[in-house]
């Protein structure tokens, strides 16, 4: 009860007065998390169909996933596209954030808005636009086309992360290096870049997740041997719905949790360095 009377804001609002907000947040989290938790036991079912709770337990669907050339090819394709997209998005997103930090005015706002546009526009519209552009350039059903599209989708995450890091960076340090004879490029690489490493790594993680989980654009522009894991999962649910997709989903949930822990550690390191 003492904890409920403790104030949480400068306006003297207590935890007790916020109980309704905590309850609402708990319901929303339960709505989002419970379906994911249900998938995990379903992936260990011995049944030929999805069932909850499982009547018998087995690893047969993990074995089916690991032993399937089609699933393994889709997994490899997903990692390849995600890694390449992350590298491209991190490089250009970091350079864009640094350039925008040096410029003020309408041009900077326009450029920032154009880079952020894929995050603001509904993804289905982005997918349709990419499909029609690629149909004229011959990039449909190509790995390079998918990497390029995912790079554009992931770049806003890098721009935000690195931009936030630059807000806490004293640009006078770079100016001091340049006044001592360093070129602008070398001053950026040797002084600015090391101090932005956590922000860059955080943006890269978000970019990797954005590419790894993306399915809508992949549905429009790739198929067959170029299919990614999320696209193959979608096709599996549409065509046959065997529990292999539950096993894949469980592994992806585990990967997401690992990346979440890594991002939290990065955030803690950033707070410790700025303290």
Secondary structure, 3 states (H helix, E strand, C coil): CCCCCCECCCCCCECHHHHHHHHHHHHHHHHHHHHHHHHHHHHCECCCCCCCCCCCECCHHHHHHHCCHHHHHHHHHHHHHHHHHHHHHHHHHHHHHHHHHHCCCHHHHHHHHHHHHHHHCCHHHHHHHHHHHHHHHCCCCCHHHHHHHHHHHHHHHHHHHHHHHHHCCCCHHHHHHHHCCCCHHHHHHHHHHHHCHHHHHHHHHHHHHHHHCCCHHHHHHCCHHHCCHHHHHHHHHHHCCCCHHHHHHHHHHHHHHHHHHHHHHHHHHHHHHHC
